[in-house]
Amino acid sequence: MALRQIVKEGDSVLTKKCRPVVKFDDRLAELIDDMIETLHKAEGVGLAAPQVGILRRVVVIDVGEGPIELVNPKIIAYSGKQETLEGCLSIPGKWGYTVRPDYVKVKAQDRHGDEFVIDGKDLLAKAFCHELDHLEGILFTQVATRMLTPAEIEEMNS
């Protein structure tokens, strides 16, 4: 396993739509393992492949219950609404309020290509939406209802 460099806002890879994964091999497993290690080192909740410069439909999420690996994920159901503060490892220092579903059901494949369905509520639902947006080239700043001012961020950090 190896740490990957997290791509920052301004890099065009973050605005591009990702291609589906078609080869489930050792290279995919290595990418997923590296993404999990990178996510944990950065102390984030989620990381999508374009955030490490790879335009493939791969996401890892860890809301404190162990890593979740999603390959070719697709939201198949959602309900409710939550407006919460959101940030992003690719946009350090910026925070904004987003409105996301508070329940999300995702269909995906694991690193071996086997399909599964997973449900998420609250933070996990928000993470599903945030990371799957990355696969479409969408950043949270594009869907935020309000971005925090520098003074609000300073107050939050003090």
GROMACS elastic network, one bead per residue, 0.5 to 0.9 nm:
[ bonds ]
;  ai    aj funct       b0    kb
    1    30     6  0.67477   500
    1    31     6  0.84967   500
    1    33     6  0.60359   500
    1    34     6  0.52142   500
    1    35     6  0.89139   500
    1    37     6  0.72497   500
    2    30     6  0.86209   500
    2    31     6  0.89862   500
    2    33     6  0.79830   500
    2    34     6  0.51640   500
    2    35     6  0.84114   500
    2    37     6  0.70520   500
    2    38     6  0.76886   500
    3    34     6  0.57637   500
    3    35     6  0.73849   500
    3    36     6  0.88474   500
    3    37     6  0.61762   500
    3    39     6  0.88038   500
    3    41     6  0.80515   500
    4    34     6  0.65214   500
    4    35     6  0.69558   500
    4    37     6  0.83899   500
    4    38     6  0.59438   500
    4    52     6  0.61318   500
    4    53     6  0.89543   500
    5    38     6  0.79671   500
    5    51     6  0.82976   500
    5    52     6  0.58550   500
    5    53     6  0.81861   500
    6    38     6  0.80661   500
    6    47     6  0.89990   500
    6    50     6  0.88940   500
    6    51     6  0.55069   500
    6    53     6  0.77047   500
    6    89     6  0.73206   500
    6    90     6  0.64286   500
    7    10     6  0.86868   500
    7    11     6  0.67334   500
    7    13     6  0.80809   500
    7    14     6  0.76775   500
    7    50     6  0.76940   500
    7    51     6  0.50334   500
    7    52     6  0.55872   500
    7    53     6  0.63809   500
    7    89     6  0.85050   500
    7    90     6  0.57976   500
    7    91     6  0.89142   500
    8    11     6  0.61440   500
    8    14     6  0.80742   500
    8    51     6  0.75485   500
    8    89     6  0.77950   500
    8    91     6  0.60009   500
    8    92     6  0.79728   500
    9    12     6  0.82042   500
    9    14     6  0.71602   500
    9    90     6  0.57071   500
    9    91     6  0.54930   500
    9    92     6  0.85781   500
    9   139     6  0.88401   500
   10    13     6  0.86493   500
   10    14     6  0.77655   500
   10    15     6  0.88528   500
   11    14     6  0.60689   500
   11    15     6  0.78878   500
   12    15     6  0.54298   500
   12    16     6  0.68627   500
   13    16     6  0.54464   500
   13    17     6  0.85250   500
   13    50     6  0.61885   500
   13    51     6  0.78613   500
   13    53     6  0.63224   500
   13    54     6  0.79473   500
   13    55     6  0.73152   500
   13   137     6  0.78209   500
   14    17     6  0.83510   500
   14    50     6  0.59102   500
   14    51     6  0.66275   500
   14    53     6  0.80132   500
   14    55     6  0.88285   500
   14    90     6  0.85917   500
   14   134     6  0.69221   500
   14   135     6  0.84832   500
   14   136     6  0.88335   500
   14   137     6  0.54974   500
   14   138     6  0.74681   500
   14   139     6  0.75927   500
   15    50     6  0.88051   500
   15   134     6  0.78989   500
   15   135     6  0.88622   500
   15   136     6  0.75517   500
   15   138     6  0.62007   500
   15   139     6  0.77004   500
   16    50     6  0.82196   500
   16    55     6  0.75550   500
   16   134     6  0.85325   500
   16   135     6  0.77649   500
   16   136     6  0.66100   500
   16   138     6  0.81745   500
   17    50     6  0.88785   500
   17    55     6  0.71853   500
   17    56     6  0.85398   500
   17    57     6  0.88754   500
   17   134     6  0.80173   500
   17   135     6  0.57431   500
   17   137     6  0.50034   500
   17   138     6  0.84969   500
   18    49     6  0.85261   500
   18    50     6  0.74556   500
   18    54     6  0.81505   500
   18    57     6  0.55696   500
   18    58     6  0.88042   500
   18   134     6  0.84388   500
   18   135     6  0.52153   500
   18   136     6  0.63295   500
   18   137     6  0.75465   500
   19    55     6  0.61448   500
   19    57     6  0.59756   500
   19    72     6  0.87080   500
   19   135     6  0.83603   500
   20    55     6  0.87259   500
   20    56     6  0.57966   500
   20    57     6  0.52352   500
   20    58     6  0.83995   500
   20    71     6  0.81821   500
   20    72     6  0.58063   500
   21    24     6  0.73516   500
   21    28     6  0.85312   500
   21    56     6  0.60476   500
   21    57     6  0.61357   500
   21    58     6  0.76996   500
   21    71     6  0.69913   500
   21    72     6  0.63904   500
   22   113     6  0.86207   500
   23    27     6  0.87479   500
   23    28     6  0.75474   500
   23   113     6  0.84522   500
   24    27     6  0.79238   500
   24    28     6  0.60295   500
   24    29     6  0.77304   500
   24   110     6  0.88949   500
   24   111     6  0.62202   500
   24   112     6  0.55632   500
   24   113     6  0.60385   500
   25    28     6  0.54224   500
   25    29     6  0.64794   500
   25    30     6  0.87786   500
   25   111     6  0.78696   500
   25   112     6  0.74356   500
   26    30     6  0.60324   500
   26    31     6  0.85387   500
   27    30     6  0.50422   500
   27    31     6  0.61713   500
   27    32     6  0.86760   500
   28    31     6  0.50361   500
   28    32     6  0.62160   500
   28    33     6  0.85991   500
   28    58     6  0.89430   500
   28   111     6  0.68557   500
   28   112     6  0.89852   500
   29    32     6  0.51421   500
   29    33     6  0.61195   500
   29    34     6  0.85256   500
   29   111     6  0.60715   500
   29   112     6  0.83755   500
   30    33     6  0.50922   500
   30    34     6  0.60093   500
   30    35     6  0.84596   500
   31    34     6  0.51128   500
   31    35     6  0.60381   500
   31    36     6  0.86399   500
   31    49     6  0.82883   500
   31    58     6  0.88394   500
   32    35     6  0.50363   500
   32    36     6  0.62172   500
   32    37     6  0.86751   500
   32    49     6  0.86166   500
   32    58     6  0.76544   500
   32    59     6  0.79964   500
   32    60     6  0.72489   500
   32    69     6  0.73050   500
   32   111     6  0.77980   500
   33    36     6  0.52104   500
   33    37     6  0.63060   500
   33    38     6  0.86104   500
   34    37     6  0.51237   500
   34    38     6  0.60301   500
   34    39     6  0.84843   500
   35    39     6  0.59413   500
   35    40     6  0.85520   500
   35    47     6  0.68908   500
   35    48     6  0.80287   500
   35    49     6  0.75866   500
   35    52     6  0.77740   500
   35    59     6  0.82709   500
   35    60     6  0.68332   500
   36    39     6  0.50486   500
   36    40     6  0.61999   500
   36    41     6  0.85809   500
   36    46     6  0.88365   500
   36    47     6  0.79691   500
   36    60     6  0.63479   500
   36    61     6  0.79785   500
   36    62     6  0.84317   500
   36    67     6  0.70198   500
   36    68     6  0.89901   500
   36    69     6  0.86544   500
   37    40     6  0.52646   500
   37    41     6  0.61369   500
   37    42     6  0.86070   500
   38    41     6  0.51299   500
   38    42     6  0.61137   500
   38    43     6  0.84940   500
   38    44     6  0.88192   500
   38    47     6  0.83709   500
   39    42     6  0.52120   500
   39    43     6  0.60887   500
   39    44     6  0.54428   500
   39    45     6  0.71262   500
   39    46     6  0.66544   500
   39    47     6  0.61803   500
   39    60     6  0.79279   500
   39    61     6  0.81048   500
   39    62     6  0.82187   500
   39    89     6  0.88040   500
   40    44     6  0.63653   500
   40    45     6  0.81945   500
   40    62     6  0.82789   500
   41    44     6  0.79268   500
   42    89     6  0.75623   500
   43    89     6  0.89683   500
   44    47     6  0.75440   500
   44    61     6  0.84771   500
   44    62     6  0.78552   500
   44    63     6  0.86335   500
   44    88     6  0.80663   500
   44    89     6  0.67687   500
   45    60     6  0.84987   500
   45    61     6  0.56659   500
   45    62     6  0.52041   500
   45    63     6  0.55587   500
   45    64     6  0.81681   500
   45    88     6  0.89703   500
   45    89     6  0.89833   500
   45   123     6  0.89823   500
   45   124     6  0.87772   500
   45   127     6  0.70725   500
   46    59     6  0.72949   500
   46    60     6  0.56824   500
   46    62     6  0.62424   500
   46    63     6  0.80055   500
   46    88     6  0.85556   500
   46    89     6  0.84390   500
   46   127     6  0.63502   500
   46   128     6  0.82802   500
   46   130     6  0.82063   500
   46   131     6  0.64833   500
   47    50     6  0.85097   500
   47    51     6  0.65929   500
   47    52     6  0.82789   500
   47    58     6  0.87025   500
   47    59     6  0.58299   500
   47    60     6  0.54160   500
   47    61     6  0.64280   500
   47    88     6  0.88720   500
   47    89     6  0.78022   500
   47   131     6  0.65191   500
   47   134     6  0.88020   500
   48    51     6  0.54969   500
   48    52     6  0.74178   500
   48    54     6  0.86659   500
   48    56     6  0.86976   500
   48    57     6  0.77429   500
   48    58     6  0.59407   500
   48    60     6  0.64282   500
   48    61     6  0.85917   500
   48   131     6  0.56924   500
   48   132     6  0.76163   500
   48   134     6  0.63497   500
   48   135     6  0.69605   500
   49    52     6  0.54321   500
   49    53     6  0.65114   500
   49    54     6  0.50455   500
   49    55     6  0.63306   500
   49    56     6  0.60727   500
   49    57     6  0.67816   500
   49    58     6  0.53616   500
   49    59     6  0.61529   500
   49    60     6  0.84606   500
   49   134     6  0.83322   500
   49   135     6  0.77368   500
   50    55     6  0.51268   500
   50    56     6  0.70079   500
   50    57     6  0.83787   500
   50    58     6  0.84618   500
   50   134     6  0.70005   500
   50   135     6  0.70076   500
   50   137     6  0.83586   500
   51    54     6  0.72810   500
   51    55     6  0.88526   500
   51    89     6  0.81759   500
   51    90     6  0.65587   500
   51   134     6  0.78930   500
   52    55     6  0.88342   500
   54    57     6  0.87471   500
   54    58     6  0.88348   500
   55    58     6  0.86252   500
   55   135     6  0.77759   500
   56    71     6  0.86389   500
   56    72     6  0.82304   500
   56   135     6  0.75355   500
   57    70     6  0.81850   500
   57    71     6  0.58785   500
   57    73     6  0.70627   500
   57   132     6  0.83588   500
   57   135     6  0.59369   500
   58    69     6  0.76367   500
   58    70     6  0.57965   500
   58    72     6  0.62338   500
   58    73     6  0.75522   500
   58   132     6  0.88600   500
   58   135     6  0.78777   500
   59    68     6  0.81645   500
   59    69     6  0.61018   500
   59    70     6  0.51009   500
   59    71     6  0.64925   500
   59    72     6  0.84223   500
   59    73     6  0.79516   500
   59   128     6  0.87700   500
   59   131     6  0.65732   500
   59   132     6  0.75236   500
   59   135     6  0.84233   500
   60    67     6  0.65291   500
   60    68     6  0.55409   500
   60    70     6  0.61978   500
   60    71     6  0.87819   500
   60   131     6  0.83085   500
   61    66     6  0.82657   500
   61    67     6  0.55851   500
   61    68     6  0.51068   500
   61    69     6  0.67810   500
   61    70     6  0.82792   500
   61   124     6  0.80952   500
   61   127     6  0.71106   500
   61   128     6  0.78669   500
   61   131     6  0.82511   500
   62    65     6  0.64055   500
   62    66     6  0.55079   500
   62    68     6  0.61356   500
   62   124     6  0.83411   500
   62   127     6  0.88998   500
   63    66     6  0.71892   500
   63    67     6  0.77691   500
   63    68     6  0.88784   500
   63   123     6  0.71902   500
   63   124     6  0.64864   500
   63   127     6  0.83395   500
   64    67     6  0.79719   500
   65    68     6  0.87182   500
   69   108     6  0.87730   500
   69   109     6  0.82888   500
   69   110     6  0.63350   500
   69   111     6  0.74265   500
   70    73     6  0.57101   500
   70   106     6  0.89019   500
   70   107     6  0.85413   500
   70   108     6  0.56058   500
   70   109     6  0.60502   500
   70   110     6  0.60067   500
   70   111     6  0.78945   500
   71   108     6  0.56176   500
   71   110     6  0.57991   500
   71   111     6  0.67779   500
   71   113     6  0.78817   500
   72   107     6  0.82641   500
   72   108     6  0.55027   500
   72   109     6  0.62089   500
   72   110     6  0.87592   500
   73   106     6  0.63939   500
   73   107     6  0.56516   500
   73   109     6  0.69495   500
   73   132     6  0.73014   500
   74   105     6  0.85560   500
   74   106     6  0.54989   500
   74   107     6  0.53499   500
   74   108     6  0.63173   500
   74   132     6  0.76632   500
   75    78     6  0.74829   500
   75   104     6  0.68938   500
   75   105     6  0.58635   500
   75   107     6  0.63711   500
   75   108     6  0.87441   500
   75   128     6  0.82392   500
   75   129     6  0.81418   500
   75   132     6  0.82939   500
   76   104     6  0.78098   500
   76   105     6  0.57269   500
   76   106     6  0.56223   500
   76   107     6  0.64908   500
   77   103     6  0.81786   500
   77   104     6  0.58188   500
   77   105     6  0.50153   500
   77   106     6  0.71821   500
   78   101     6  0.61899   500
   78   102     6  0.76972   500
   78   103     6  0.53576   500
   78   105     6  0.61235   500
   78   106     6  0.88961   500
   78   125     6  0.86456   500
   79   101     6  0.55177   500
   79   102     6  0.64121   500
   79   103     6  0.52811   500
   79   104     6  0.67394   500
   80   100     6  0.81795   500
   80   101     6  0.50606   500
   80   102     6  0.51235   500
   80   103     6  0.62759   500
   81    99     6  0.65523   500
   81   100     6  0.56579   500
   81   102     6  0.51000   500
   81   103     6  0.79855   500
   82    98     6  0.80117   500
   82    99     6  0.55366   500
   82   100     6  0.53907   500
   82   101     6  0.58690   500
   82   102     6  0.54457   500
   82   122     6  0.75544   500
   82   126     6  0.83425   500
   83    97     6  0.64071   500
   83    98     6  0.54502   500
   83   100     6  0.64206   500
   83   101     6  0.86417   500
   83   102     6  0.89708   500
   83   145     6  0.89329   500
   84    96     6  0.81517   500
   84    97     6  0.53491   500
   84    98     6  0.57399   500
   84    99     6  0.67220   500
   84   100     6  0.80367   500
   84   126     6  0.87384   500
   85    95     6  0.66261   500
   85    96     6  0.54695   500
   85    98     6  0.64861   500
   86    94     6  0.86828   500
   86    95     6  0.56421   500
   86    96     6  0.54167   500
   86    97     6  0.59365   500
   86    98     6  0.66076   500
   86   126     6  0.87977   500
   86   130     6  0.88380   500
   86   140     6  0.74689   500
   86   144     6  0.83543   500
   87    90     6  0.87563   500
   87    91     6  0.71658   500
   87    92     6  0.74760   500
   87    93     6  0.78993   500
   87    94     6  0.62662   500
   87    96     6  0.67012   500
   87    97     6  0.88574   500
   87   140     6  0.74811   500
   87   141     6  0.86747   500
   88    91     6  0.51570   500
   88    92     6  0.63717   500
   88    93     6  0.85542   500
   88    94     6  0.76958   500
   88    95     6  0.78858   500
   88   130     6  0.87425   500
   88   139     6  0.84434   500
   88   140     6  0.75283   500
   89    92     6  0.56933   500
   89    93     6  0.89687   500
   91    94     6  0.60487   500
   91    95     6  0.85503   500
   91   139     6  0.88889   500
   91   141     6  0.88776   500
   92    95     6  0.83975   500
   93   150     6  0.88014   500
   93   153     6  0.77653   500
   94   141     6  0.85386   500
   94   147     6  0.75861   500
   94   148     6  0.72630   500
   94   149     6  0.86355   500
   94   150     6  0.83482   500
   94   153     6  0.77653   500
   95   141     6  0.82312   500
   95   144     6  0.89793   500
   95   146     6  0.88465   500
   95   147     6  0.59581   500
   95   148     6  0.56296   500
   95   149     6  0.84899   500
   95   153     6  0.73712   500
   96   140     6  0.79153   500
   96   141     6  0.70142   500
   96   144     6  0.57531   500
   96   145     6  0.72661   500
   96   146     6  0.55205   500
   96   148     6  0.53754   500
   96   149     6  0.89817   500
   97   140     6  0.89670   500
   97   141     6  0.89576   500
   97   143     6  0.87546   500
   97   144     6  0.53529   500
   97   145     6  0.55939   500
   97   146     6  0.53440   500
   97   147     6  0.63129   500
   97   148     6  0.78148   500
   98   140     6  0.75145   500
   98   141     6  0.86484   500
   98   143     6  0.64696   500
   98   145     6  0.55354   500
   98   146     6  0.74637   500
   98   147     6  0.89866   500
   99   126     6  0.88112   500
   99   143     6  0.80950   500
   99   144     6  0.74076   500
   99   145     6  0.72832   500
  100   103     6  0.87796   500
  100   125     6  0.77924   500
  100   126     6  0.59784   500
  100   129     6  0.71782   500
  100   130     6  0.87217   500
  101   104     6  0.66220   500
  101   121     6  0.84395   500
  101   122     6  0.80175   500
  101   125     6  0.66862   500
  101   126     6  0.69356   500
  101   129     6  0.81524   500
  102   120     6  0.80044   500
  102   121     6  0.54115   500
  102   123     6  0.78626   500
  102   124     6  0.85633   500
  102   125     6  0.57588   500
  102   126     6  0.69560   500
  103   119     6  0.73419   500
  103   120     6  0.57025   500
  103   122     6  0.65702   500
  103   124     6  0.84042   500
  103   125     6  0.54475   500
  103   126     6  0.83311   500
  104   118     6  0.84349   500
  104   119     6  0.58551   500
  104   120     6  0.52641   500
  104   121     6  0.65343   500
  104   122     6  0.88681   500
  104   124     6  0.82593   500
  104   125     6  0.51258   500
  104   126     6  0.82082   500
  104   128     6  0.73923   500
  104   129     6  0.80207   500
  105   117     6  0.69521   500
  105   118     6  0.57468   500
  105   120     6  0.63090   500
  105   121     6  0.89258   500
  105   125     6  0.80625   500
  105   128     6  0.88188   500
  106   116     6  0.83804   500
  106   117     6  0.56010   500
  106   118     6  0.53672   500
  106   119     6  0.63856   500
  106   120     6  0.81340   500
  106   128     6  0.78455   500
  107   115     6  0.71267   500
  107   116     6  0.58494   500
  107   118     6  0.65757   500
  108   113     6  0.88084   500
  108   114     6  0.82417   500
  108   115     6  0.56026   500
  108   116     6  0.56291   500
  108   117     6  0.63510   500
  108   118     6  0.80926   500
  109   112     6  0.74813   500
  109   113     6  0.51490   500
  109   114     6  0.51018   500
  109   116     6  0.59609   500
  109   117     6  0.84984   500
  110   113     6  0.52995   500
  110   114     6  0.54583   500
  110   115     6  0.65286   500
  110   116     6  0.74722   500
  111   114     6  0.75501   500
  112   115     6  0.89952   500
  119   124     6  0.84710   500
  119   125     6  0.78213   500
  120   123     6  0.78249   500
  120   126     6  0.83320   500
  120   127     6  0.87858   500
  120   128     6  0.76825   500
  121   124     6  0.54824   500
  121   126     6  0.78150   500
  122   125     6  0.52657   500
  122   126     6  0.63033   500
  122   127     6  0.87054   500
  123   126     6  0.50539   500
  123   127     6  0.60875   500
  123   128     6  0.86211   500
  124   128     6  0.61194   500
  124   129     6  0.86776   500
  125   128     6  0.51464   500
  125   129     6  0.64203   500
  125   130     6  0.86945   500
  126   129     6  0.52351   500
  126   130     6  0.60953   500
  126   131     6  0.85944   500
  127   130     6  0.50243   500
  127   131     6  0.59470   500
  127   132     6  0.82756   500
  128   131     6  0.54642   500
  128   132     6  0.59679   500
  128   133     6  0.84211   500
  129   132     6  0.52716   500
  129   133     6  0.60249   500
  129   134     6  0.87946   500
  130   133     6  0.52270   500
  130   134     6  0.66973   500
  130   138     6  0.85873   500
  130   139     6  0.77792   500
  130   140     6  0.66746   500
  131   134     6  0.51169   500
  131   135     6  0.68974   500
  132   135     6  0.51460   500
  132   136     6  0.68952   500
  132   138     6  0.86368   500
  133   136     6  0.51895   500
  133   137     6  0.64628   500
  133   138     6  0.50168   500
  133   139     6  0.67118   500
  133   140     6  0.78585   500
  134   138     6  0.51937   500
  134   139     6  0.61728   500
  134   140     6  0.85109   500
  135   138     6  0.73920   500
  136   139     6  0.89096   500
  138   141     6  0.83509   500
  138   142     6  0.67404   500
  138   143     6  0.81474   500
  139   142     6  0.55582   500
  139   143     6  0.72826   500
  140   143     6  0.52976   500
  140   144     6  0.59199   500
  141   144     6  0.51541   500
  141   145     6  0.85867   500
  141   146     6  0.86521   500
  141   147     6  0.74436   500
  142   145     6  0.86987   500
  143   146     6  0.88934   500
  144   147     6  0.65472   500
  148   151     6  0.79848   500
  148   152     6  0.58295   500
  148   153     6  0.63398   500
  149   152     6  0.51540   500
  149   153     6  0.63197   500
  149   154     6  0.86442   500
  150   153     6  0.50827   500
  150   154     6  0.61199   500
  150   155     6  0.86078   500
  151   154     6  0.50490   500
  151   155     6  0.61781   500
  151   156     6  0.85751   500
  152   155     6  0.50636   500
  152   156     6  0.60997   500
  152   157     6  0.86687   500
  153   157     6  0.62243   500
  153   158     6  0.87174   500
  154   157     6  0.51795   500
  154   158     6  0.62708   500
  155   158     6  0.52412   500
